Amino acid sequence: MHAFHNKHLNRAAKLFERAVKLTASEPVFKIQLAAVLTELGEYTRSNELLHSVLKQHESKQSVCYFFIANNEVYLGHFYQAEKHVRIYLELEPQGQFAEEAQELLELFEDEPFIDGENEADSEQFLDEHERAWLMLRNGSIEEAVLLLEAIVEKHPGSWAAQTHLAEALFRLGKEEAAFAHCYAVLEQDEGNLLAVCNLALFYLELGMLIKLTITETCLNK
């Protein structure tokens, strides 16, 4: 914990790995290791540990649902994030992270991920969006654009898909189209966090510091 608090994350991870091996039945060390892995950007591995804790100690470690939700946000799996944060609030409405969980839930309530669709269509949409997101992260940008364009055509109200498409277009050098998508989202959903963050990154990449300052002001609001 000392190494973790001092931002010596790799050392903290190694020590927690050792603790987990020595006390395999103790869930706290697994949760602490998962927290370090999140800081290191290893969100999938962090979630694997948290799910293993829930499998054995669900009734006593419901906080894992909140940590999983945060990891799913970083992974771009917003539907899964919303599902897990709701479970956490149901189990611990006055829990340690209840306030943070409620703030996260409010963000999801502004995003009509799968509103008005049947379960089969919803699952297909989520699978396609997650596949597109993974393409984007793995460098398959052109493939991601094609899939995201198809998603947006079918689900124009999915702001997350719109902003991921904007990111993909920007990375292909299609800056004008990328900006257009972000501003289109903001026209319909003023203050959309993903769109504002995208704009800030785009302006930074293009060296437009004045525009970046304006965008930061919007983000602070």
C-alpha positions as CSV (number, residue, x, y, z in Angstrom):
1,M,0.0,0.0,0.0
2,H,2.9,2.3,0.7
3,A,4.3,1.7,-2.8
4,F,0.8,2.3,-4.3
5,H,0.3,5.6,-2.5
6,N,3.7,6.7,-3.6
7,K,2.8,5.9,-7.2
8,H,5.4,3.1,-7.5
9,L,2.8,1.1,-9.3
10,N,4.9,-1.7,-10.8
11,R,6.4,-2.5,-7.4
12,A,3.0,-2.4,-5.8
13,A,1.6,-4.8,-8.4
14,K,4.5,-7.2,-7.8
15,L,4.0,-7.1,-4.0
16,F,0.3,-7.6,-4.2
17,E,0.8,-10.5,-6.7
18,R,2.9,-12.1,-4.0
19,A,0.3,-11.4,-1.3
20,V,-2.4,-13.0,-3.5
21,K,-0.3,-16.1,-4.0
22,L,0.4,-16.5,-0.3
23,T,-3.2,-15.9,0.8
24,A,-5.3,-17.1,-2.1
25,S,-8.5,-17.1,0.1
26,E,-8.1,-13.5,1.2
27,P,-10.2,-11.2,-1.1
28,V,-8.8,-7.9,0.0
29,F,-5.4,-8.4,-1.6
30,K,-7.1,-9.3,-4.9
31,I,-9.2,-6.1,-4.8
32,Q,-6.1,-4.1,-4.0
33,L,-4.2,-5.7,-6.8
34,A,-7.1,-5.0,-9.1
35,A,-6.9,-1.3,-8.1
36,V,-3.2,-1.2,-9.0
37,L,-3.9,-2.9,-12.4
38,T,-6.5,-0.3,-13.1
39,E,-3.9,2.5,-12.5
40,L,-1.6,0.6,-14.8
41,G,-4.2,0.5,-17.6
42,E,-4.7,-3.3,-17.3
43,Y,-8.5,-2.9,-17.1
44,T,-9.4,-6.4,-18.4
45,R,-7.1,-8.2,-16.0
46,S,-8.4,-6.0,-13.2
47,N,-11.9,-7.1,-14.0
48,E,-10.9,-10.7,-14.1
49,L,-9.7,-10.5,-10.5
50,L,-12.8,-8.6,-9.4
51,H,-15.1,-11.1,-11.0
52,S,-13.2,-14.0,-9.2
53,V,-13.7,-12.2,-5.9
54,L,-17.4,-11.8,-6.6
55,K,-17.6,-15.5,-7.4
56,Q,-16.4,-16.5,-4.0
57,H,-17.3,-13.5,-1.8
58,E,-20.2,-11.7,-3.5
59,S,-22.2,-10.9,-0.4
60,K,-19.3,-9.4,1.4
61,Q,-17.4,-7.6,-1.4
62,S,-20.1,-5.8,-3.4
63,V,-17.7,-2.9,-3.8
64,C,-16.2,-4.9,-6.7
65,Y,-19.3,-4.0,-8.8
66,F,-18.3,-0.3,-8.6
67,F,-14.7,-1.0,-9.5
68,I,-15.8,-3.2,-12.4
69,A,-18.0,-0.4,-13.6
70,N,-15.1,2.0,-13.6
71,N,-13.0,-0.4,-15.6
72,E,-15.7,-0.9,-18.1
73,V,-15.9,2.8,-18.7
74,Y,-12.2,2.9,-19.5
75,L,-12.8,-0.1,-21.9
76,G,-15.6,1.8,-23.6
77,H,-18.1,-0.8,-22.5
78,F,-20.7,1.7,-21.3
79,Y,-23.7,-0.7,-21.1
80,Q,-21.7,-3.1,-18.9
81,A,-20.5,-0.2,-16.8
82,E,-24.1,1.0,-16.2
83,K,-25.3,-2.5,-15.3
84,H,-22.6,-3.0,-12.7
85,V,-22.9,0.5,-11.1
86,R,-26.6,-0.1,-10.8
87,I,-26.0,-3.4,-9.0
88,Y,-23.6,-1.7,-6.6
89,L,-26.1,1.0,-5.7
90,E,-28.8,-1.6,-5.2
91,L,-26.6,-3.5,-2.8
92,E,-25.0,-0.5,-1.1
93,P,-27.2,2.6,-1.5
94,Q,-25.2,4.2,1.4
95,G,-21.9,2.5,0.6
96,Q,-18.4,4.0,0.6
97,F,-18.6,4.9,-3.1
98,A,-22.3,5.6,-3.3
99,E,-21.9,9.3,-4.2
100,E,-19.3,8.6,-7.0
101,A,-21.6,5.7,-8.3
102,Q,-24.6,8.0,-8.4
103,E,-22.6,10.6,-10.4
104,L,-21.5,7.9,-12.8
105,L,-25.1,6.7,-13.2
106,E,-26.2,10.2,-14.0
107,L,-23.8,10.3,-16.9
108,F,-25.3,7.0,-18.2
109,E,-28.8,8.3,-17.9
110,D,-27.9,11.1,-20.4
111,E,-26.8,8.5,-22.9
112,P,-29.6,6.5,-24.7
113,F,-27.4,3.5,-25.4
114,I,-30.1,1.0,-26.3
115,D,-33.4,2.8,-25.6
116,G,-36.4,1.4,-27.2
117,E,-34.9,-1.8,-28.6
118,N,-35.6,-5.4,-27.9
119,E,-33.0,-7.5,-26.1
120,A,-31.6,-9.2,-29.2
121,D,-31.1,-5.9,-31.0
122,S,-29.5,-4.4,-27.9
123,E,-27.0,-7.2,-27.5
124,Q,-26.1,-7.0,-31.2
125,F,-25.6,-3.3,-30.9
126,L,-23.4,-3.7,-27.8
127,D,-21.3,-6.4,-29.5
128,E,-20.8,-4.3,-32.6
129,H,-19.9,-1.2,-30.6
130,E,-17.4,-3.1,-28.4
131,R,-15.9,-4.7,-31.5
132,A,-15.5,-1.3,-33.2
133,W,-13.9,0.1,-30.1
134,L,-11.4,-2.7,-29.9
135,M,-10.5,-2.2,-33.6
136,L,-9.9,1.5,-32.8
137,R,-7.6,0.6,-29.9
138,N,-5.8,-2.1,-31.9
139,G,-5.0,0.3,-34.8
140,S,-7.5,-1.1,-37.3
141,I,-8.9,2.4,-37.9
142,E,-10.4,2.0,-41.4
143,E,-12.3,-1.1,-40.3
144,A,-13.5,0.7,-37.2
145,V,-14.8,3.6,-39.3
146,L,-16.8,1.3,-41.5
147,L,-18.4,-0.5,-38.5
148,L,-19.0,2.7,-36.6
149,E,-20.6,4.4,-39.6
150,A,-23.0,1.4,-39.9
151,I,-23.7,1.6,-36.1
152,V,-24.4,5.4,-36.2
153,E,-26.7,5.0,-39.2
154,K,-28.8,2.5,-37.3
155,H,-28.4,4.2,-33.9
156,P,-28.0,7.9,-34.5
157,G,-28.8,8.7,-30.9
158,S,-25.8,6.8,-29.6
159,W,-23.4,9.6,-28.6
160,A,-20.7,7.2,-27.6
161,A,-20.6,5.6,-31.1
162,Q,-20.7,9.1,-32.6
163,T,-17.7,10.2,-30.6
164,H,-15.7,7.0,-31.3
165,L,-16.4,7.6,-35.0
166,A,-15.1,11.1,-34.6
167,E,-11.9,9.8,-33.0
168,A,-11.4,7.2,-35.8
169,L,-11.9,9.8,-38.5
170,F,-9.5,12.2,-36.9
171,R,-6.9,9.4,-36.7
172,L,-7.4,8.9,-40.4
173,G,-6.6,12.6,-41.1
174,K,-10.2,13.5,-41.7
175,E,-10.2,16.3,-39.2
176,E,-13.1,18.3,-40.6
177,A,-15.4,15.3,-40.5
178,A,-14.2,14.5,-36.9
179,F,-15.0,18.0,-35.7
180,A,-18.4,17.9,-37.4
181,H,-19.4,14.8,-35.6
182,C,-18.4,16.2,-32.2
183,Y,-20.3,19.5,-32.7
184,A,-23.3,17.6,-34.0
185,V,-23.4,15.6,-30.8
186,L,-23.0,18.8,-28.7
187,E,-25.9,20.4,-30.6
188,Q,-28.2,17.6,-29.5
189,D,-26.6,16.8,-26.1
190,E,-25.1,20.0,-24.8
191,G,-22.0,19.3,-22.6
192,N,-21.6,15.7,-23.7
193,L,-18.4,14.7,-21.9
194,L,-17.0,12.4,-24.6
195,A,-17.5,15.0,-27.3
196,V,-15.9,17.8,-25.3
197,C,-12.9,15.5,-24.4
198,N,-12.6,14.6,-28.1
199,L,-12.5,18.3,-29.1
200,A,-9.9,19.1,-26.4
201,L,-7.7,16.3,-27.7
202,F,-8.2,17.3,-31.4
203,Y,-7.3,20.9,-30.7
204,L,-4.2,19.8,-28.7
205,E,-3.0,17.5,-31.5
206,L,-3.4,20.4,-34.0
207,G,-1.7,22.9,-31.8
208,M,-4.7,25.1,-31.4
209,L,-4.1,26.2,-27.8
210,I,-6.6,29.1,-27.8
211,K,-9.4,26.7,-28.9
212,L,-8.1,24.2,-26.3
213,T,-8.5,26.8,-23.6
214,I,-12.1,27.5,-24.7
215,T,-12.9,23.7,-24.7
216,E,-11.4,23.3,-21.2
217,T,-13.7,26.0,-20.0
218,C,-16.7,24.1,-21.4
219,L,-15.4,20.9,-19.7
220,N,-15.1,22.7,-16.4
221,K,-18.6,23.8,-16.6
